[in-house]
Amino acid sequence: MLAFWAKLFPMRRALVVMGLVFIGLGLALYFSLSRTEVSRSLSQGKPVHLLWAVRLLPQDPPDLAVAITLLPKGEVLFLLIPGTIAVPTQTGWSTLSAIYSAEGIEGWNKRLSALLECPFLKAVEVGPEDWDKMVEAAGGVVVRLAERLVYRDETKGITIDFLAGEQLIFGLNSREFLVYGVRYAGDPKFSFVKNFFHDLLERLWSKGKHPLSTLCMDKSWEAREFWHRALSLPEEKVRLEILPIVAEDSRFMPDFVNTRKLWGKIVFGRTFLTRDEVKVVVLNGTRERFLATKTGGWLSARGFKVVGVGSADRYDYTKTLLVVSPGAEEKAELLCRALPREITVTTAQAFGVDKLGGWLARADLILVVGAGFDLGT
């Protein structure tokens, strides 16, 4: 009997040790999952960004970059950036597709990080097979055409023929449809591309967490954590945008000002104003002739939108007043910073706009120019 217990105690000790090892592994795994870079960044109030390079045709460079941002406030943004966009390089302007051919995905990572002023947690290529699996997981994508779409590119072996009306497409058809939207449609708004992705994302989110494996092209813990959180969000928290674009010299280029405004507002919650958004009426409150006209011309030359000039209710203003409509406080700050002279800022209610016949239509601000106002011109 004593021999039996003598043999049993070492076995129990071994089992206890094994149990502790498994518990330790479990805790380590839990800790690693709960403290990924995704978790740490979001807990610090920082957004997390992924970059996809979507290769639609096997023999060609990727046609589309997708910057995917998970926001601490519980939203996810998909920003579509066509590969035909030209961006600045050390040797001039070059399309993203050409950059990819020369530098690979690291070239996209570098240029798009600089353009959007954000680092990407991961940059991965989404190949044709990955794409087809994602569309299959979504149950296809519905496209709607007002008229038949026919296009051929013999140099690339592309033949596109889509009937008018609504149709459900998969696989190669879905890829060729996007190839047309990116390369050949000639639309700076890329409406084909945006409408396609809108339907794709709507269908993916309707599947819940089912398409997680198809979205995780990168199988790292960070990518899994990213998509686990993203797919847990309701559909109304998913936002889709196209990079703001301008057409210049027969090429598409980023609209840097509007890109910064869009990115700042969505990702960082900042309002980035430009002078052309500030609508101001200039009124002469003195007996000096053409003072309102000269001041309006000075403001227009510096990018502000002057929507009217005229005379104030009286001609004995001893100081210059800036009357601000409700909600236009940031615009008033922007105008004040541009003026070389100090002015007095007041609200529409405190000023009493009734003496001007009410608030002037289309204006954010009213600049009433008083005695001694000199722009130095």
C-alpha positions as CSV (number, residue, x, y, z in Angstrom):
1,M,0.0,0.0,0.0
2,L,2.8,2.4,0.9
3,A,4.5,1.6,-2.4
4,F,1.3,2.5,-4.3
5,W,1.1,6.0,-2.6
6,A,4.8,6.5,-3.2
7,K,4.2,6.0,-6.9
8,L,1.1,8.2,-7.0
9,F,2.6,11.3,-5.4
10,P,5.2,11.9,-8.2
11,M,2.4,11.5,-10.8
12,R,0.2,14.1,-9.0
13,R,3.2,16.5,-8.9
14,A,3.7,16.0,-12.6
15,L,0.0,16.6,-13.3
16,V,0.1,19.8,-11.2
17,V,3.2,21.0,-13.0
18,M,1.6,20.3,-16.4
19,G,-1.6,22.1,-15.3
20,L,0.4,25.2,-14.2
21,V,2.2,25.2,-17.6
22,F,-1.1,25.1,-19.5
23,I,-2.5,27.9,-17.3
24,G,0.6,29.9,-17.9
25,L,0.3,29.4,-21.7
26,G,-3.4,30.4,-21.6
27,L,-2.6,33.5,-19.6
28,A,0.2,34.4,-22.0
29,L,-2.1,33.9,-25.0
30,Y,-4.8,36.0,-23.4
31,F,-2.4,38.8,-22.6
32,S,-0.9,38.8,-26.1
33,L,-4.4,39.0,-27.6
34,S,-5.6,41.7,-25.2
35,R,-2.4,43.8,-25.6
36,T,-1.8,43.8,-29.3
37,E,-0.8,47.0,-30.9
38,V,-4.4,47.5,-32.0
39,S,-5.6,47.3,-28.4
40,R,-2.9,49.6,-27.1
41,S,-3.4,52.2,-29.7
42,L,-7.2,52.3,-29.4
43,S,-7.0,52.4,-25.6
44,Q,-4.7,55.5,-26.0
45,G,-7.3,57.2,-28.3
46,K,-5.2,56.6,-31.4
47,P,-6.6,55.3,-34.7
48,V,-5.2,52.1,-36.3
49,H,-4.6,51.9,-40.1
50,L,-4.2,49.0,-42.5
51,L,-3.3,49.2,-46.1
52,W,-4.5,46.9,-48.9
53,A,-3.0,46.7,-52.3
54,V,-5.7,45.1,-54.4
55,R,-4.3,43.3,-57.5
56,L,-7.2,42.6,-59.8
57,L,-5.4,41.0,-62.7
58,P,-2.5,38.5,-62.1
59,Q,-0.2,40.0,-64.7
60,D,-0.6,43.6,-63.7
61,P,0.4,45.8,-60.6
62,P,-2.4,46.5,-58.1
63,D,-5.2,48.7,-59.4
64,L,-6.4,50.0,-56.0
65,A,-5.2,50.9,-52.6
66,V,-7.6,50.7,-49.7
67,A,-6.6,52.5,-46.5
68,I,-8.7,51.0,-43.7
69,T,-8.9,52.9,-40.4
70,L,-10.3,51.7,-37.1
71,L,-11.2,54.7,-35.0
72,P,-11.2,54.8,-31.1
73,K,-14.8,56.2,-31.2
74,G,-16.0,52.9,-32.7
75,E,-16.1,53.5,-36.4
76,V,-14.2,52.0,-39.4
77,L,-13.3,54.0,-42.5
78,F,-12.5,52.6,-45.9
79,L,-10.6,55.1,-48.1
80,L,-10.3,54.1,-51.7
81,I,-7.3,55.3,-53.7
82,P,-7.1,54.3,-57.4
83,G,-3.8,53.1,-58.7
84,T,-4.0,55.6,-61.6
85,I,-3.5,58.5,-59.1
86,A,-0.2,60.3,-59.6
87,V,1.7,61.2,-56.4
88,P,4.9,63.2,-55.9
89,T,8.2,61.3,-55.9
90,Q,11.8,62.5,-55.7
91,T,12.0,62.5,-59.5
92,G,8.5,64.0,-60.2
93,W,5.0,62.7,-60.4
94,S,4.3,59.0,-60.8
95,T,1.2,56.9,-60.7
96,L,0.8,54.5,-57.8
97,S,0.8,51.6,-60.3
98,A,4.2,52.6,-61.7
99,I,5.6,53.0,-58.2
100,Y,4.4,49.5,-57.3
101,S,6.2,48.1,-60.4
102,A,9.4,49.7,-59.3
103,E,9.3,49.5,-55.5
104,G,6.5,47.0,-54.5
105,I,4.2,47.4,-51.7
106,E,6.8,49.3,-49.6
107,G,6.6,52.0,-52.2
108,W,2.9,52.4,-51.6
109,N,3.3,52.2,-47.9
110,K,5.9,55.0,-48.0
111,R,4.0,57.3,-50.4
112,L,0.5,56.8,-48.9
113,S,1.8,57.2,-45.3
114,A,3.2,60.5,-46.3
115,L,0.0,61.6,-48.2
116,L,-2.3,60.7,-45.3
117,E,0.2,61.6,-42.5
118,C,-0.3,58.2,-40.8
119,P,1.7,55.0,-40.3
120,F,0.1,51.7,-41.4
121,L,0.1,48.9,-38.9
122,K,0.2,46.4,-41.8
123,A,0.5,46.7,-45.6
124,V,-0.6,43.5,-47.5
125,E,-1.4,42.6,-51.0
126,V,-4.9,41.3,-51.9
127,G,-4.4,39.0,-54.9
128,P,-7.1,37.9,-57.4
129,E,-7.8,34.7,-55.4
130,D,-8.1,36.6,-52.1
131,W,-10.5,39.1,-53.9
132,D,-12.6,36.3,-55.3
133,K,-13.0,34.6,-51.9
134,M,-14.0,37.9,-50.4
135,V,-16.7,38.6,-53.0
136,E,-17.9,35.0,-52.7
137,A,-18.1,35.4,-48.9
138,A,-20.2,38.5,-49.5
139,G,-22.6,36.6,-51.7
140,G,-21.5,38.5,-54.8
141,V,-21.9,42.2,-55.5
142,V,-24.8,44.0,-57.2
143,V,-23.9,46.5,-59.9
144,R,-26.5,48.8,-61.5
145,L,-26.0,50.3,-65.0
146,A,-28.2,52.8,-66.8
147,E,-27.0,51.4,-70.1
148,R,-25.0,48.6,-71.5
149,L,-21.2,48.8,-70.8
150,V,-18.9,47.4,-73.5
151,Y,-15.1,48.0,-73.5
152,R,-12.2,46.1,-75.0
153,D,-8.4,46.5,-74.4
154,E,-6.7,44.1,-76.7
155,T,-3.2,44.9,-75.3
156,K,-4.4,43.6,-71.9
157,G,-6.8,41.0,-73.2
158,I,-9.7,42.6,-71.4
159,T,-13.2,42.3,-72.8
160,I,-15.9,43.9,-70.7
161,D,-19.6,43.5,-71.6
162,F,-22.2,44.2,-68.9
163,L,-25.9,44.5,-69.7
164,A,-28.0,47.5,-68.5
165,G,-29.9,47.1,-65.3
166,E,-29.1,45.3,-62.0
167,Q,-27.0,42.2,-61.9
168,L,-25.1,40.1,-59.4
169,I,-21.5,39.5,-60.3
170,F,-18.6,37.3,-58.9
171,G,-15.0,36.4,-59.5
172,L,-13.4,37.7,-62.8
173,N,-16.5,39.7,-63.7
174,S,-16.2,41.7,-60.4
175,R,-12.5,42.3,-61.0
176,E,-12.9,43.4,-64.6
177,F,-15.7,45.7,-63.6
178,L,-13.4,47.4,-61.1
179,V,-10.5,47.5,-63.6
180,Y,-12.8,49.5,-65.9
181,G,-13.9,51.8,-63.1
182,V,-10.3,52.5,-62.2
183,R,-8.5,52.6,-65.5
184,Y,-10.9,53.5,-68.3
185,A,-14.0,55.3,-67.0
186,G,-12.2,58.7,-66.9
187,D,-14.3,59.7,-63.9
188,P,-12.5,61.8,-61.2
189,K,-15.1,60.8,-58.7
190,F,-14.6,57.1,-59.5
191,S,-18.4,56.5,-59.0
192,F,-18.2,53.0,-60.4
193,V,-15.6,52.1,-57.8
194,K,-17.3,53.7,-54.9
195,N,-20.8,52.2,-55.7
196,F,-19.2,48.8,-56.1
197,F,-17.5,49.0,-52.7
198,H,-20.6,50.4,-51.0
199,D,-22.5,47.3,-52.0
200,L,-19.6,44.9,-51.2
201,L,-19.2,46.3,-47.6
202,E,-22.9,46.3,-47.0
203,R,-23.1,42.6,-47.9
204,L,-20.0,41.7,-45.9
205,W,-21.3,43.4,-42.8
206,S,-24.7,41.7,-43.2
207,K,-22.8,38.4,-42.8
208,G,-21.6,39.4,-39.3
209,K,-18.3,37.8,-38.4
210,H,-18.5,35.1,-41.0
211,P,-16.1,36.7,-43.5
212,L,-13.4,37.3,-40.9
213,S,-11.1,34.7,-42.5
214,T,-11.5,36.2,-46.0
215,L,-10.6,39.7,-44.7
216,C,-7.5,38.5,-42.8
217,M,-5.1,38.3,-45.7
218,D,-2.5,38.7,-43.0
219,K,-3.0,36.1,-40.3
220,S,-1.1,37.9,-37.5
221,W,-2.7,38.5,-34.1
222,E,-2.8,42.3,-34.9
223,A,-4.8,41.8,-38.1
224,R,-7.2,39.3,-36.5
225,E,-7.8,41.7,-33.6
226,F,-8.3,44.6,-36.0
227,W,-11.0,42.7,-38.0
228,H,-12.6,41.2,-34.9
229,R,-13.2,44.7,-33.6
230,A,-14.2,46.1,-37.0
231,L,-16.7,43.4,-37.8
232,S,-18.2,43.8,-34.3
233,L,-19.3,47.3,-35.2
234,P,-22.8,47.9,-36.6
235,E,-23.1,48.7,-40.3
236,E,-24.0,52.3,-39.7
237,K,-20.5,52.7,-38.2
238,V,-18.9,51.8,-41.5
239,R,-17.9,54.7,-43.7
240,L,-16.7,54.7,-47.3
241,E,-14.8,57.5,-49.1
242,I,-12.8,58.1,-52.3
243,L,-9.6,60.0,-52.0
244,P,-10.4,63.6,-53.1
245,I,-9.0,64.0,-56.6
246,V,-8.3,66.8,-59.1
247,A,-7.8,66.4,-62.8
248,E,-4.8,68.3,-64.2
249,D,-2.8,67.9,-67.4
250,S,-4.8,64.8,-68.4
251,R,-3.9,63.0,-65.1
252,F,-5.6,62.5,-61.8
253,M,-3.8,63.9,-58.7
254,P,-4.7,64.0,-55.0
255,D,-6.6,67.1,-53.9
256,F,-4.2,67.8,-51.0
257,V,-6.4,70.4,-49.3
258,N,-9.6,68.4,-49.4
259,T,-7.7,65.2,-48.5
260,R,-6.4,66.9,-45.4
261,K,-9.8,68.3,-44.5
262,L,-11.5,64.9,-45.0
263,W,-8.8,62.9,-43.1
264,G,-8.6,65.5,-40.3
265,K,-12.4,65.6,-39.8
266,I,-13.0,61.8,-39.9
267,V,-9.9,60.4,-38.3
268,F,-8.8,63.1,-35.9
269,G,-12.1,65.0,-35.3
270,R,-10.5,68.3,-36.4
271,T,-12.1,70.8,-38.7
272,F,-9.6,72.1,-41.2
273,L,-10.9,75.3,-42.8
274,T,-9.6,76.9,-46.0
275,R,-10.1,80.6,-46.8
276,D,-12.4,80.0,-49.7
277,E,-14.9,78.6,-47.2
278,V,-15.1,81.9,-45.3
279,K,-18.0,84.0,-46.8
280,V,-17.8,87.6,-45.7
281,V,-19.7,90.8,-46.4
282,V,-17.7,94.1,-46.1
283,L,-19.5,97.2,-45.1
284,N,-18.1,100.7,-45.0
285,G,-18.8,102.4,-41.7
286,T,-16.9,105.6,-42.6
287,R,-17.2,108.5,-45.1
288,E,-14.0,107.3,-46.9
289,R,-15.0,106.4,-50.5
290,F,-14.6,102.9,-51.8
291,L,-13.2,101.6,-48.5
292,A,-15.4,98.6,-48.5
293,T,-14.6,97.8,-52.1
294,K,-10.8,98.1,-51.5
295,T,-11.0,95.9,-48.4
296,G,-13.2,93.4,-50.2
297,G,-10.6,93.2,-53.0
298,W,-7.8,92.7,-50.5
299,L,-9.6,89.8,-48.9
300,S,-10.5,88.2,-52.3
301,A,-6.9,88.4,-53.3
302,R,-6.0,86.4,-50.3
303,G,-8.5,83.6,-50.9
304,F,-11.5,84.7,-48.9
305,K,-15.0,84.6,-50.5
306,V,-16.4,88.1,-50.5
307,V,-20.1,87.8,-51.1
308,G,-21.0,91.4,-50.9
309,V,-19.8,95.0,-50.3
310,G,-21.8,98.1,-49.3
311,S,-22.5,100.7,-46.8
312,A,-23.1,100.2,-43.1
313,D,-26.1,101.6,-41.2
314,R,-24.1,104.7,-40.3
315,Y,-20.8,106.4,-41.1
316,D,-19.3,107.2,-37.7
317,Y,-17.8,103.8,-36.7
318,T,-14.7,104.6,-34.7
319,K,-13.4,101.0,-34.8
320,T,-13.7,98.0,-37.1
321,L,-16.1,95.3,-36.1
322,L,-16.4,91.7,-37.2
323,V,-19.9,90.4,-36.7
324,V,-20.0,86.6,-36.4
325,S,-23.0,84.4,-37.2
326,P,-23.8,81.4,-34.9
327,G,-21.4,78.5,-35.7
328,A,-18.9,80.6,-37.6
329,E,-16.5,81.2,-34.8
330,E,-13.6,79.2,-36.4
331,K,-14.1,81.1,-39.6
332,A,-13.9,84.4,-37.7
333,E,-10.6,83.2,-36.1
334,L,-9.2,82.4,-39.6
335,L,-10.1,85.9,-40.9
336,C,-8.8,87.7,-37.9
337,R,-5.4,85.9,-38.3
338,A,-5.2,87.2,-41.9
339,L,-5.9,90.8,-41.1
340,P,-3.0,93.1,-40.3
341,R,-4.9,95.2,-37.9
342,E,-6.7,94.4,-34.7
343,I,-10.5,94.3,-34.9
344,T,-13.3,93.9,-32.4
345,V,-15.2,90.6,-32.7
346,T,-18.9,90.5,-31.7
347,T,-21.9,88.2,-32.2
348,A,-24.8,89.0,-34.4
349,Q,-27.1,89.2,-31.4
350,A,-24.8,91.7,-29.5
351,F,-24.3,93.8,-32.6
352,G,-28.0,93.9,-33.5
353,V,-28.2,93.0,-37.1
354,D,-31.7,94.3,-37.4
355,K,-30.3,97.7,-38.0
356,L,-28.7,96.3,-41.2
357,G,-32.1,94.9,-42.2
358,G,-31.3,91.4,-40.8
359,W,-28.5,89.0,-41.5
360,L,-27.2,89.3,-45.0
361,A,-27.8,86.1,-47.0
362,R,-25.0,83.7,-47.7
363,A,-22.6,85.4,-45.3
364,D,-20.8,83.8,-42.4
365,L,-19.3,87.1,-41.3
366,I,-19.9,90.8,-41.6
367,L,-16.9,93.1,-41.5
368,V,-17.9,96.7,-40.7
369,V,-14.9,98.8,-41.5
370,G,-14.4,101.7,-39.1
371,A,-12.2,104.9,-39.0
372,G,-8.5,104.4,-39.3
373,F,-8.7,101.0,-40.8
374,D,-5.6,100.6,-42.9
375,L,-4.5,97.3,-44.7
376,G,-1.1,98.8,-45.5
377,T,-1.7,98.5,-49.2
